[in-house]
Amino acid sequence: MINKKAKSTTRVLKRAVVGVMCSSLLVSCSEHDEHANKARITELHSAETQVSKPVVYQVFTRLFGNTKTANIPWGTVEQNGVGKFADFSPKALQEIKALGTTHIWYTGVLHHALVTDHSKFGIAADDPDVVKGRAGSPYAVKDYYNVNPDLAIDPSQRLAEFDALIARTHKAGMKVIIDIVPNHVARNYQSLSAPQGITDFGANDDITKTYARDNNFYYVVGQDFKVPKSTEHLPLGGQHHPRIDGQFVESPAKWTGNGARAAAPDINDWYETVKVNYGVKPDGSYDFPKLPDGFETKSVSDHYKFWQQHDLPDSWYKFRDITQYWLNRGVDGFRYDMAEMVPVEFWSFLNASIKMQNPEAFLLAEVYNPALYRDYIQKGKMDYLYDKVGFYDSLKALMQQTGSAKAVFEQHLSVSDIAKHMLHFLENHDEQRIASAEFAGDARMGKPAMVVSHLISKAPSMLYFGQTVGEDGSEQAGFGKPSRTSIFDYIGVPAHQAWMNGGKFDGGQLSEQQRDLRAYYVKLMSLSTMPAIVAGDLLSVDLEADSIDAQQRVMAFARSLGNQKLVVASNFDAASTHTVSLQLPKNWQQITQLTARDLLEQRGVQIVQDNQITITLAPRASVVYLLED
């Protein structure tokens, strides 16, 4: 007996999707306007030259090539090892490219504060009292004009070694993304490599004032900085170090990176960083012009011209110079950390400057407030934002057997007007590993989730290194807790190391299950070259099933472009097989006979009858059917 209420709900969802599509697609909709027609035609012409939709491979650079397996908590670089730029060999890059990768996001490249002593190379040692972990947070940048000395075979030649990595990546057919952290810098920021004429952050600040427009930092006037005290979070886990004394000289104290204004921040504040001032006064008002009304529809060149008419806070120009420096070195784009903590007007200025220099630059921002999404895309000229609060969170709940397919679909619909700008992911350096006990406890739960995440939208997809071989993040590295692979300490990444196989990058030490998982990802990610996935329309399908579990756990949709028609269905149930019937989009009924060929797991061909197809899905299984006459 079919659940009529559930069937009715799916029909409501279908009507909602079609309603959204009528505002943007070239279909017979009475409310369709000329502007939408022109936009759609432009998009379709663009799709003709687009080979695939973007796929970003995020790699934590210091961990990628590390072959040591000691994994001693709070271990030194000698004990636990560290990867190098050179570890990204042509073979390694070839295997990353095999996942459909168009862009590699090399995380943790910029020179950030760390405990390891490189003073023999003229690099001042950092104080463990204001460093998280032994290897340091990549988001406490110490020098924006150089790279982490840990990552070089010869730290004195670290920039040259990174330049060589950029060249190898380009030769392998991929582009390079690095982080820019605009909201905060390390407490001991000191650039050793700034080009002539570039001054350090804070070098010209008036430290007698809490705030001045052209100060780079905010100050707690008359008070010295005090290292936060905690019995639970001791520097280096309580290990001895000659510089650990609970002191760090900073007078007057600066505001902390998360906006904390006390001279003695809390241990849970971002105490290792200081907040950058963009001309936002302490009361929240702005010391710079607002964008005029209507600028959300203006071009990048219009935004660029607008800002050339104004004198702006010093920090704006500092970050413009930083991004231009890296673009000139061959970097192809940036991932912006905590972008919503910086005014959208600054992003209009910076991103317009970047696009005037490189129109193809890839600009990705971390924004978690859905109310700000459209402003940061339309006014701030971001290419892409994380689709975390909404799509990822609802998909995670479904993977954990607590959410529903309907909730995921509804979250996707909630950003339908900007969906192509909302990058999808299942893992990154901030999120728990799928295989961790705290998330799904089984890397195979990533299979149906990645099918949906990758194929539901034109937006880019992102993979995190180790995801495709089931890394579980269970190592106790030092600072922080397991379930997320550590970004603060030196550590080996076991499942990834099995794939790396001592630098052969051939998966030689993987288990059969791990090999099968990676092969599945390779096959799935290859579908990003299909026109219907690159630029096709999303269509809903009516799903009929005998059980409530099937209605909640099976997600299905269709994608089409021209004559190419795809039907996607995924079973998120970790234990049960489900059979569902899918009523395909009504405008497909004109085709009297279709066959359905699975592109993912090479199942047998099925016949579509009466515009309906019945599918039986094992636990965690998916199908991607290509419909053919």
JOCORTA-V223645 format. One record per pair of residues at least 4 apart in sequence whose C-alpha atoms are under 7 Angstrom apart, sorted by the first residue. I is the first residue (numbers start at 1). GAP is how many residues later the second one is. D is the distance in Angstrom with one decimal. If there is no record, write none. Layout:
I:GAP:D
I:GAP:D
This chain:
1:545:5.9
2:542:6.6
2:543:6.0
2:544:5.2
3:4:6.3
3:543:6.8
4:4:6.0
5:4:6.3
6:4:6.4
7:4:6.4
7:536:6.8
7:537:6.2
8:4:6.3
9:4:6.3
10:4:6.2
10:532:5.7
10:533:6.7
11:4:6.2
11:531:6.1
12:4:6.2
13:4:6.3
14:4:6.3
14:526:5.1
14:527:6.6
15:4:6.0
16:4:6.3
17:4:6.1
17:522:6.7
17:523:6.5
18:4:6.2
21:4:5.6
22:5:6.7
22:7:5.5
22:10:6.2
23:9:5.6
23:13:6.7
24:12:5.3
24:16:6.6
25:15:6.2
26:11:6.2
26:14:6.9
32:4:6.9
33:4:6.5
34:4:6.3
35:4:6.2
36:4:6.1
37:4:6.2
38:4:6.2
39:4:6.3
40:4:6.2
41:4:6.2
42:4:6.2
43:4:6.2
44:4:6.6
46:4:6.5
47:488:5.9
51:478:6.0
52:476:5.4
52:477:4.2
52:482:5.7
53:405:6.7
53:407:6.1
53:475:5.8
53:476:6.8
53:481:5.0
54:48:5.7
54:406:4.7
54:407:6.7
55:45:6.2
55:46:4.8
55:47:5.3
55:48:6.3
55:405:5.5
55:406:4.9
55:407:5.7
56:45:5.8
56:46:6.2
56:47:4.8
56:48:5.7
56:49:6.6
56:405:6.2
56:406:4.5
56:407:6.3
57:44:6.1
57:46:6.3
57:47:4.8
57:48:6.0
57:405:5.8
57:406:5.0
57:407:5.9
57:408:7.0
58:46:5.9
58:47:4.6
58:48:6.3
58:49:6.9
58:404:7.0
58:405:6.1
58:406:4.8
58:407:6.1
59:5:6.8
59:46:6.2
59:47:5.5
59:48:5.9
59:405:6.1
59:406:5.2
60:4:6.2
60:46:6.4
60:47:4.9
60:48:6.4
61:22:6.9
61:45:5.7
61:46:5.7
61:47:6.2
61:48:6.8
62:20:5.7
62:21:4.7
62:22:6.4
62:89:6.2
63:19:6.2
63:20:5.3
63:428:6.9
63:429:6.6
64:19:5.8
65:18:4.2
65:19:6.3
65:22:5.1
66:15:5.9
66:16:4.9
66:17:4.2
66:426:6.1
67:425:6.7
67:430:6.5
67:435:6.3
68:12:5.8
68:13:5.5
68:424:6.0
69:11:6.8
69:423:5.4
70:9:6.8
70:10:5.7
71:9:5.6
71:406:6.8
71:420:5.4
71:421:6.1
72:8:6.6
72:405:6.9
73:403:5.9
73:404:4.6
73:405:4.9
74:60:6.4
74:162:6.1
74:163:6.9
74:403:5.9
74:404:4.5
74:415:6.6
75:4:5.7
75:5:5.7
75:415:6.5
76:4:6.0
76:414:6.8
77:4:4.8
77:5:6.2
77:413:6.1
80:410:5.7
80:411:5.5
80:412:6.8
81:409:6.4
81:410:6.9
82:408:6.3
83:4:6.7
83:68:6.4
84:67:4.3
84:68:5.6
84:69:6.7
85:66:5.7
85:67:6.2
85:76:6.7
85:77:6.4
85:80:6.4
88:4:5.5
88:5:6.2
89:4:6.2
90:4:6.0
90:78:6.9
91:4:6.3
91:414:6.8
92:4:6.3
92:413:5.7
93:4:6.1
93:76:6.8
93:79:6.4
94:4:6.3
94:78:6.5
96:5:6.4
97:4:4.8
98:424:6.4
99:422:6.9
99:423:4.9
99:426:5.7
99:427:6.9
100:425:5.4
100:426:5.6
101:73:7.0
102:72:4.9
102:73:6.3
103:71:5.3
103:72:4.5
103:73:5.7
103:74:6.7
104:70:6.9
104:71:6.2
104:72:5.3
104:73:6.0
105:71:6.2
105:72:4.5
105:73:5.7
106:71:6.2
106:72:5.5
107:71:6.2
107:72:6.4
108:30:4.7
109:38:5.5
109:39:5.8
109:69:6.9
110:31:6.6
110:34:6.3
110:36:6.1
110:37:4.2
110:38:5.5
111:30:5.9
111:31:5.7
111:32:5.3
111:33:6.7
111:35:5.7
111:36:4.2
111:37:3.9
111:38:7.0
112:24:7.0
112:25:6.9
112:26:5.7
112:28:5.4
112:29:4.0
112:30:4.5
112:31:6.6
112:36:6.4
113:13:6.1
113:18:6.5
113:23:5.7
113:27:6.1
113:28:6.4
113:29:5.6
113:73:6.6
114:12:6.0
114:17:6.3
114:20:6.2
114:21:5.0
114:22:4.4
115:10:6.9
115:11:5.6
115:12:6.8
115:13:5.9
115:19:5.3
115:20:6.1
115:21:6.9
116:19:6.9
117:8:5.3
118:5:5.5
118:7:6.5
119:4:4.6
119:5:5.3
119:6:5.9
121:34:6.9
121:35:6.1
127:4:6.7
127:116:6.2
128:107:6.1
128:115:6.8
128:116:6.1
129:98:6.9
129:106:5.9
129:115:5.9
129:117:6.1
129:118:6.9
129:119:7.0
130:141:6.9
130:142:4.7
131:5:5.7
131:141:5.8
132:4:5.3
132:5:6.0
132:347:6.6
132:356:6.2
133:103:6.2
133:345:6.3
133:346:4.9
133:355:4.7
133:356:5.2
134:102:6.3
134:354:6.5
134:355:5.2
135:353:5.4
135:354:4.5
135:355:5.9
136:352:4.9
136:353:6.6
137:350:6.5
137:351:5.1
139:42:6.4
140:45:5.2
140:46:4.3
140:132:6.8
140:133:5.8
141:44:5.1
141:45:5.2
142:43:6.6
142:44:5.3
142:46:6.5
142:47:4.3
142:48:5.8
142:49:6.8
143:46:6.3
143:47:5.8
143:48:4.4
143:49:7.0
144:47:6.8
144:178:6.7
145:46:6.7
145:48:5.5
145:49:5.4
146:13:6.4
146:47:6.2
147:11:6.5
147:12:6.3
149:6:4.8
149:9:6.1
152:6:5.0
152:9:6.4
154:4:6.3
157:4:6.3
158:4:6.3
159:4:6.1
160:4:6.2
161:4:6.4
162:4:6.3
163:4:6.3
164:4:6.2
165:4:6.1
166:4:6.2
166:10:6.6
166:164:6.7
167:4:6.1
168:4:6.2
169:4:6.6
169:5:5.6
169:6:6.5
170:4:5.2
170:5:5.8
175:157:5.9
176:155:5.3
176:156:5.1
176:157:6.5
177:154:6.2
177:155:5.8
177:156:4.7
177:157:5.1
177:158:6.8
178:155:6.7
178:156:5.1
178:157:6.1
179:155:5.5
179:156:4.8
179:157:6.0
180:154:6.3
180:155:6.1
180:156:5.1
180:157:6.4
181:155:5.9
181:156:5.0
182:155:6.9
183:74:6.9
183:92:5.9
183:93:5.5
183:155:6.9
183:158:6.4
183:159:6.2
184:73:5.1
184:89:5.9
184:90:5.3
184:91:4.4
184:92:5.2
185:4:6.6
185:88:5.3
185:89:5.6
185:90:6.9
186:86:6.1
186:87:4.4
186:88:6.3
187:85:6.0
187:86:5.0
187:87:5.6
190:10:6.6
191:9:6.4
194:4:5.9
199:4:6.5
201:15:5.9
202:13:6.6
202:14:5.2
202:15:6.3
205:10:4.6
205:11:6.6
206:9:6.6
207:12:6.6
208:13:6.2
209:10:6.8
209:12:6.5
210:8:5.4
210:9:4.5
210:10:6.1
210:11:6.1
211:4:6.9
211:7:5.5
211:8:6.9
211:70:6.8
213:66:4.9
213:74:6.6
213:100:5.8
214:99:5.0
214:100:4.9
215:62:6.7
216:60:5.6
216:61:5.0
216:98:6.9
216:99:5.7
217:37:6.7
217:58:6.2
217:59:5.1
217:60:5.1
218:36:5.6
218:37:5.5
218:59:6.5
219:33:6.4
219:34:5.8
219:35:4.4
219:36:5.9
220:32:6.0
220:33:5.2
220:34:5.8
220:35:6.8
220:43:6.2
221:31:5.6
222:30:6.0
223:28:6.8
223:29:5.3
223:30:5.9
223:40:6.3
224:26:5.9
224:27:4.7
224:28:4.9
224:29:4.8
224:39:6.3
225:24:6.9
225:25:5.3
225:26:6.4
225:27:6.7
225:28:4.3
225:38:4.8
225:39:5.9
226:21:6.9
226:37:6.1
226:38:4.6
227:19:5.9
227:20:6.1
227:21:6.6
227:37:6.3
228:36:6.1
228:37:5.9
228:38:5.6
228:39:5.3
229:38:6.6
230:4:6.5
230:37:6.6
233:4:6.8
234:4:5.2
237:241:6.9
253:10:5.3
254:20:6.2
255:4:6.2
255:5:5.8
255:6:4.8
255:7:6.8
255:19:5.7
255:20:5.8
256:4:5.1
256:5:6.5
256:14:6.3
256:15:5.8
256:17:5.8
256:18:4.3
256:19:5.4
257:13:5.5
257:14:6.9
257:16:4.9
257:17:4.3
257:18:4.0
258:11:6.5
258:12:5.8
258:17:6.8
259:16:6.3
260:5:6.6
265:4:6.2
265:6:6.2
267:4:6.9
277:38:6.7
278:35:6.1
278:37:5.7
278:38:6.5
279:7:6.1
279:8:4.9
279:9:6.5
279:34:5.8
280:4:5.8
280:5:5.9
280:6:4.8
280:7:6.1
281:4:5.4
281:5:6.1
281:6:6.9
288:24:6.4
290:55:6.7
291:4:6.5
291:54:6.6
295:84:6.4
296:82:4.7
296:83:4.6
297:81:6.8
298:4:6.0
298:5:7.0
299:4:6.5
300:4:6.1
300:52:5.2
301:4:6.1
301:51:6.7
302:4:6.2
303:4:6.5
303:45:6.4
303:46:6.8
303:49:6.1
304:4:6.5
304:45:6.4
304:48:5.2
304:49:6.2
307:42:6.2
312:4:6.8
314:4:6.4
315:4:6.4
316:4:6.3
316:30:6.7
317:4:6.1
318:4:6.3
319:4:6.2
320:4:6.2
320:30:5.8
321:4:6.1
322:4:6.6
323:4:6.1
324:4:6.1
324:30:7.0
325:4:6.5
326:4:6.6
326:5:5.6
327:4:4.8
327:5:6.4
332:29:5.3
332:30:6.4
333:28:4.8
333:29:4.3
333:30:5.6
334:28:6.3
334:29:5.2
334:30:6.3
335:28:6.1
335:29:4.7
335:30:5.6
336:28:6.2
336:29:4.6
336:30:6.1
337:28:6.5
337:29:5.5
338:28:5.2
338:29:6.2
339:26:5.9
339:27:5.6
339:28:5.9
340:27:5.4
344:4:6.4
344:32:6.0
344:35:6.9
344:36:5.2
345:4:6.4
345:35:6.4
346:4:6.1
347:4:5.6
347:33:4.7
347:34:6.9
348:4:5.9
348:31:6.1
348:32:4.2
348:33:5.8
349:4:6.2
350:4:6.2
351:4:6.0
351:30:6.1
352:4:6.1
353:4:6.5
354:4:6.0
355:4:4.3
355:6:6.4
362:21:6.7
363:19:5.8
363:20:5.2
363:21:6.3
364:18:6.5
364:19:6.1
364:20:4.7
364:21:5.6
365:17:7.0
365:19:6.3
365:20:4.9
365:21:6.6
366:19:6.0
366:20:5.7
367:18:6.3
367:19:6.5
368:20:6.8
368:21:5.9
369:4:6.8
372:4:6.3
373:4:6.3
374:4:5.7
375:4:5.1
375:5:6.3
376:4:4.3
376:5:6.4
376:6:6.1
377:4:5.0
377:5:4.6
377:6:6.6
383:38:6.1
384:37:4.5
384:38:5.5
384:39:6.0
385:36:6.3
385:37:5.1
385:38:5.8
386:36:5.7
386:37:5.1
386:38:6.6
387:4:5.8
387:5:6.3
387:35:5.1
387:36:5.6
387:37:5.7
388:4:4.6
388:5:6.0
389:4:5.8
390:4:5.9
390:21:5.4
391:4:6.0
391:17:6.0
391:20:5.4
391:21:6.0
392:4:6.0
392:34:6.9
393:4:6.4
394:4:6.3
394:9:6.6
394:13:6.4
394:14:5.3
395:4:6.2
395:13:5.8
395:54:7.0
396:4:6.2
397:4:6.3
397:5:5.3
397:6:4.5
398:4:5.7
398:5:4.1
398:6:5.4
398:7:6.8
398:174:6.9
399:41:6.5
399:46:6.3
399:173:6.2
400:39:6.9
400:40:5.5
404:4:6.7
404:148:4.8
404:149:6.0
405:4:6.3
405:147:5.4
405:148:5.8
405:149:6.3
405:150:5.2
406:4:6.1
406:146:6.9
407:4:6.2
408:4:6.3
409:4:6.3
410:4:6.2
412:4:6.3
415:4:5.4
418:4:6.9
419:38:6.9
419:40:6.6
420:37:6.5
420:38:5.1
420:39:4.2
421:38:5.7
422:37:5.8
423:36:5.4
423:37:5.0
423:38:5.8
424:29:6.0
424:36:6.4
424:37:4.9
424:38:6.2
425:28:6.9
425:36:6.0
425:37:4.9
425:38:6.5
427:4:5.7
427:5:6.8
427:6:6.2
427:36:6.7
427:37:5.7
428:36:5.4
429:55:6.9
429:56:6.9
430:54:7.0
431:53:6.2
432:4:6.9
432:7:6.3
432:51:5.2
432:52:4.7
433:6:6.7
433:38:6.8
433:39:5.4
433:40:6.0
433:50:5.8
433:51:5.8
434:5:5.5
434:6:5.4
434:7:6.6
434:8:6.7
434:9:5.5
434:12:6.6
434:38:6.8
435:4:6.7
435:5:5.8
435:6:4.5
435:7:4.4
435:8:4.3
435:35:6.0
435:36:6.4
435:37:4.6
436:4:6.3
436:5:4.9
436:36:4.6
436:37:6.3
436:38:6.7
436:47:5.3
437:4:4.2
438:45:6.5
440:5:6.8
443:27:4.9
445:4:6.7
445:175:6.2
446:4:5.7
447:4:6.3
447:173:6.6
448:4:6.4
448:122:5.3
448:123:6.5
448:124:6.2
448:172:5.7
448:173:6.2
448:174:5.9
449:4:5.9
450:4:5.6
451:4:5.9
451:73:7.0
452:4:5.6
454:7:5.7
455:78:6.2
456:82:6.9
458:75:6.3
458:76:5.6
458:77:5.9
463:4:6.8
466:4:6.3
466:5:5.1
466:29:6.6
466:30:4.9
467:4:5.8
468:49:6.3
468:50:4.9
468:53:6.3
469:26:6.2
469:27:6.7
469:45:5.0
469:48:6.1
469:49:5.5
470:25:6.6
470:44:6.6
471:24:5.1
471:25:6.6
472:11:6.5
473:9:5.8
473:10:4.5
473:11:5.0
473:12:4.5
474:8:4.9
474:9:5.3
475:7:5.8
476:5:6.7
476:6:5.6
477:9:6.3
477:12:6.0
477:14:6.1
478:11:6.3
479:9:6.3
493:4:5.9
494:4:6.2
495:4:6.6
496:4:6.1
497:4:6.0
498:9:6.2
498:10:6.8
498:11:4.5
498:12:5.2
499:6:6.0
499:7:6.2
499:8:3.7
499:9:6.3
499:10:6.1
499:11:5.8
500:4:6.0
500:5:4.2
500:6:6.5
500:7:6.1
501:4:5.8
501:5:6.6
501:6:6.1
501:7:5.6
501:8:5.8
510:4:5.7
510:5:6.0
511:4:6.2
512:4:6.2
513:4:6.2
514:4:6.3
515:4:6.2
516:4:6.1
517:4:6.4
518:4:6.2
519:4:6.2
520:4:6.1
521:4:5.9
522:4:6.2
523:77:6.6
524:76:6.4
528:5:5.9
528:6:6.3
529:5:6.4
530:4:6.1
531:4:5.9
531:5:6.5
531:30:6.5
532:4:4.0
532:27:5.8
532:28:4.9
532:29:4.7
532:32:6.3
532:33:7.0
533:26:6.9
536:23:5.8
536:24:4.9
536:25:4.5
537:22:5.4
537:23:5.4
537:24:6.4
538:20:5.9
538:21:4.8
538:22:7.0
539:18:6.1
539:19:4.9
539:20:5.9
539:46:6.9
540:17:4.8
540:18:6.0
540:45:7.0
541:15:6.7
541:16:5.5
541:17:6.8
541:41:6.2
541:42:5.7
541:43:5.2
541:44:6.0
542:40:5.6
542:41:5.0
542:42:6.9
543:37:6.6
543:38:5.8
543:39:4.8
543:40:6.5
544:36:5.7
544:37:5.1
544:38:6.5
545:5:6.1
545:6:6.2
545:34:6.7
545:35:4.9
545:36:6.6
547:4:6.5
548:4:6.2
549:4:5.8
550:4:5.5
550:28:5.9
553:18:5.9
553:19:5.0
553:20:5.6
554:15:6.9
554:16:5.6
554:17:4.5
554:18:6.0
555:14:5.6
555:15:5.4
555:16:6.7
556:12:5.5
556:13:4.2
556:14:6.5
557:10:6.1
557:11:5.5
557:12:6.7
558:8:5.5
558:9:4.4
558:10:6.0
559:6:6.1
559:7:5.2
559:8:6.6
560:4:5.5
560:5:4.5
560:6:6.1
561:4:6.8
565:61:6.0
565:62:5.5
566:58:6.6
566:59:5.5
566:60:4.7
566:61:6.1
567:57:5.7
567:58:5.0
567:59:6.7
568:55:5.8
568:56:4.6
568:57:6.3
569:53:5.5
569:54:5.4
569:55:6.7
570:51:5.9
570:52:4.2
570:53:6.6
571:46:6.2
571:48:6.1
571:49:5.2
571:50:5.5
571:51:6.2
572:47:6.8
572:48:5.2
573:46:5.4
573:47:6.0
574:45:5.2
574:46:5.9
575:44:5.5
576:42:6.7
576:43:5.3
577:40:5.6
577:41:4.3
577:42:5.3
578:38:5.7
578:39:5.4
578:40:6.6
579:36:5.6
579:37:4.2
579:38:6.2
580:34:5.7
580:35:5.5
580:36:6.5
581:31:6.8
581:32:5.7
581:33:4.2
581:34:6.3
582:30:5.5
582:31:5.3
582:32:6.2
583:28:6.2
583:29:4.6
583:30:6.8
584:27:5.6
584:28:5.8
589:22:5.8
593:15:6.7
593:36:6.2
594:13:6.0
594:14:5.3
594:33:6.0
594:34:5.4
594:35:4.8
595:10:6.5
595:11:5.6
595:12:4.5
595:13:5.8
595:32:5.6
595:33:5.3
595:34:6.4
596:9:5.5
596:10:5.0
596:11:6.1
596:12:6.7
596:29:5.3
596:30:5.5
596:31:4.6
596:32:6.5
597:7:6.9
597:8:4.8
597:9:6.7
597:28:5.1
597:29:5.2
597:30:6.5
598:4:5.2
598:5:5.5
598:25:6.0
598:26:5.3
598:27:4.4
598:28:6.3
599:25:5.6
599:26:6.2
599:27:6.9
600:23:6.2
600:24:5.9
608:4:5.7
608:5:5.3
609:4:6.7
617:4:5.6
617:5:6.7
